[in-house]
């Protein structure tokens, strides 16, 4: 074989490997990535649903707009912490097996229902859409 054919074979093999790597990377991100990432996203989604469709409405009952702003303003820095045990009771129809979903598949470790939580940080002007959210998982994932 001459050098040109060998070069074409090597380039073709490298291109094939690159395509396989790209397909794998896309499939991982398309299907939610790691177990930890999926659980984080689920927790933040349920926490956002809870805040937007329940919490703000509940604290607003029989209160003026100013009272609601004062109340939520106290939590802009420390956040409102809602564990999955409470989130599981928020909408049992929409989230029937929420606690059971929170499992670290590596080691089959169930997330602690009290220590796994969404943390909601209200922001001005304090409507149900004005917040940021983070999460804490207690399921044996490595600390960052």
Secondary structure, DSSP 4 states (H G I P E B T S, - for coil): --HHHHHHHHHHHHHHHHHHHHHHHHHHHHTTSSHHHHHHHHHHHHHHHHIIIIIHHHHHTT--HHHHHHHHHTTTTT-EEEEHHHHHHH-TTTTTTHHHH-EETTTTEEPPTTT-EEEEEE-TT--TT-EEEEEE--SSPPP-
